[in-house]
């Protein structure tokens, strides 16, 4: 989808705090929280990124398609150009092309969309590929069987956790890679090995934080038995505030917070016991279906603008001050 252009970090107060934390020896968790707080404005603006929406929707669709009588036809209904007997490599290539085609059609090619796409392909290769006898050797029947296994509470929870952990890490590393090299040598890190160790710790932090997704996603999938004409996929990831802050669950309606995928991605990483966080992730209808104006989830009406964003390809750029940039055609 093009070259990822990194810029110098903005010189805002929050970004200066991030740099000071790194210089002062802060751990990966603290640095992650500060980074996403600093990037909050830009992440909120990217909530309607068509490539991100397409990526998450496709990951939700694959386990459903694998339970269909005609697996290849079910994949094609999602816009995936596959043969009558697709293998894993063909499937990941089709996923990549479908996401890129979505970005081209909407004229919205973003760094964030590319990170989501890469995280999805890595997740499919890791979670599904490692379960097959060989990345290049398994039969199409084995691929379908492994994808179908993901449509259980436990397995889909692990699948969703892996994707979001990778996505969050890539988002964090996108920003931090602009400043970490400046602290090698006389700064925070004595050598490149120490910097690499910090990056590994950041990855571990993201995987631990993504436990929230694992816990919720599987149960959500079982409660919402949506088929090829389903109305949504990740309508709600977490609607609880931390018990230390509020004793009762706090369900946030669309009138309280405008649905924004990545504004709640920030919540995913921040959601530790001593933080008060509520996060939601919204979805939409299948590839060729028109989105409904409103859907009810947990007794609250979901803002129709998010449902329409996938089909309309709403363009939403990120200013240079927020770090993520749109790329030209």
N, C-alpha and C positions, 0 to 999 in steps of 0.2 A: 504493500500500500504506500510505499514511498519511504523516504529517509526520515528518521526521527530527529528533529532539530531541537537541540538543547540550548537554552539561553542561560545567561547569568541570573542567579536568584534575585528576585526583587529586593530592594533595600527598605522594606517595610519593617515595622517594629517586630511583628511576629516572626518574620524570616530572620531578623537579627537575633532573636531569641533562639531559633533553631541552631544557628551557627555558634552561639555562645554555649549552648548545651553540648554540642559536639566537642568544642574546644575544652570545655570543662570536664569532659569524661562521662557524660550522661550515658545511661544504658540504652539498649535498643528500644525497649518499650517506651521510655520517656521521650526519646527522640522521635519515635513513630507518632506518638500523640501530638507532639508539638508541630511536626511536619504537616499532618493532616489538618490541624487547626489553622496553620498558616495558609494552607491551600484551600480552605473551606469555600471561599467565595467562588473560585474557579471550578471546583468540583460540583458545586450546586448548579452552576450554569451549564454544566455538561450532562445534566440529568436526562436530557432527551436525545442523547447521541444515538443515531440510528444503528450504527455498527454494534454498539454495546447492547442495545435492546435485541437486535437480531441474534447476537451471540448467545445470550442467556436463554432466549426463546428456543433456539435450536438445541441447546443442551437439555432443555426440558422435554423437547419433542422426541428425541432419540429413543428413550426407554418406551415411550408410548408407541412409536412406530414399530419397535421390535416385537411388540405383542400383536401386531396386525397379521392377518392371514397372508397378505401380500406385502412383505417388508419393503422391497424396492419401490413399489407404488406409493407406500406411505412416506418414504423418504422424498420422493419426487413431489408429493403434495406440499412439502415444506420448502420447495424450491431447490432441492439438492439434485444435481444432475449426476445420477449414478446409473450403472449398468444393471442388468437383471441379477447379477451375482456379485455385489460389491464386497470388497475386502476392507480392512481397516485403513490401509494407505489411501485407497480410493475415497473412502468416506471422509477422512480428514481433509483431503484435497478438495472435496466437494463443499465441505463446511467452510473452508477458507475462501473459496471462490464465491460462495453465496454471500458471505459477509462483505467481501470486497465489492461485489456487484451492488449490494445495498448502499454502500458508501458512495459508489460512483453515481448511482441513480439519484441520490439525494443531494449530491454535491457537497457532502460533509465527510471529508477524509481527515480523521483526527488521530493524534497520538494515542488518545485514550481508547479509541476503537481498535487500533492495532494491538494495544496491550491486551484488551479483552479477547481478541481473536487468537493471539498467541497463547494466552492462558488456556483457552478452550482446547486448542489442538494438543497442548502439552498434557492436559487432563485426560483427554481421550486416549492418548498414547500411553500414559502412565497407568491409569485405572483399568482401562479395557485391554490395552496391548499386553500388559504384564500377565494378564489372566489367560492369554492365548498361548499356545505352544510356541509359536514363533510370530514375530511381527509381520513376516512376509509369507509364512506358510499356512496359516489357519484357513479353513474353509469358510465360505460365506455363512453357512449354517452355524458355525461356532461364533462368528461375530454377532449374529442376531441373538443367539442364546445369551451371550455375555451382556449385551445391551438390555435384553429383557430382564436380566437379573437385577438391573439397577432400579427397576420399578418396585422396590420394597422399601419400607421405612429405613432400615439400616443401611442398605446399599446406596440408596439415593442420597441419604444424608452424608455418607462418606464422599460420594461423587461431587455433591454441591460444595462440601467443605474444601475439597482439593482445588476446585476452580476458584472459589472466592479467595482462598489463601494466596494462590498464585497471582490473582488479579490485584489484590491489595498490595502484595509485595512489589509487583512491577510498578504500581502507582507510586509507592513510597520511594522506590529506587530511582524512578524517573527524576524526582526532585533532588534526592540526596546525592545522586551521582554527580550533580553539578557543583557540590561543595566538598564532599569527602576527600577527593584527591588533594585539596588545598591543605589538608591537615596531616599529611604524611611527611615524616622526616622530623622536623623540629616541632611539629604540632602534636595533636592528639595521638596519632598512630606513629610508632617508631619505624615501621616499615609497611610494605604492601601486604604482608601476611596478617598483620594486625588489623588492617583495614578490611581484608577479606573475612577475618573472623567476626568483625562487627557486622558485616553484611549477612553472614550466616546466622548470626544471632537475630538480626532483623527478620530474616525468613522464618526462623523458628517462632518468633513472636507472632507473626501473621498467622501461622498455622495454629497456634494456640488460641488466638483471638477468634479464628474462624470456627471454633467449636460451637459457637452460637448457631451458625448455619446448619451444622450437622444435627444438632439437637432439634431444631425446628423443621427443617426442610423435609425430612422423611415423614414426620407426622402429618405435615401439610399435604404431602402427595397422597397419603392414604385417605385423608378426610375429603379431599377434592378429587373425585374420580372423573377427571376430565378426559374426554376422548379427542378425536380429531376436530370436533367442532367446539371444543372448550373455550371458555371466555378469558382465561388468564392462566398464568403459571406461577409467578412468584408474587402473589398479591400482598403477601404479608410475610415477613421474615421474623420479626420480633416486635411485639406490642406491649412489652412490659418494661417498666422502669425498675431500676434496682430496688430491692426490698429495703435497703438502708435509707433510701430517699423517700420512697412511698410504700406504704404497707399494702395498698391495693393496686391491681393492674391499672395502668393508664393507657387506654386505647385512644390513639390519635386518629382523628377523622381527617378526611381530605380538606375540610374547611379550616383545620388548624395548621396544616403544613401542606404546601403544594407538592404533589408527588415528584420526587426527584431521586432517581436511582443512586447517583453518586454522593449526594449529600448524606445518604444513609450508609454508604460505603465507609465513610468516615466513622460513623457510629460503630460499625463492625469492629474496627480496630480499637476503638476507645472503650469498648464494652467489657470492663473488668469490674470486680466487686465494689470498688470504691468510687465508681462513676455512675452517674444517673443518665442513662441513655435509652432512647427508644428508636428503633430503626425499622423501616419498611422498604420492601422492594416490590415494585409494581411491574405487571406484565401486560400482555395484550393477546389478541386473537391469533389463530394460525396464519400462515403466510399469505393465503389468498382470500381470507375472510375479512369482512368489514367489521370494525370494532363497534361494540355497542356504546351507547352514550354514557351509561353508568352501570356499575356492578356493585353488589352489596357484599361486603366481606366483614365478618365478625360484627354485623349489625351497623356497619358504617358504610356510607356510599363513597365509592372510589371516584375521584375526579376523572371525568371523561377525557380530559386533555392528554393524560398519559396513555390511555388506550389508543387514542388516535395518533399518537406520535410515531408509533411503529409503522402504520400504514401510510402516513403522510410524509414521513421523513423530515420532521421539523428540524430546521437548521438552528444550531445554538453554538456559537463560537465561544472560545475562551480567550480572554484578553492576555496579552503578553505579560502583564504584571502577575498573572496567576501561574505562569510557567508552562501550561499545556497550550499547544497551538494547533490551529487548523492548518492543513497543508493544501497547497494549490493543486489544481487538476493536472 
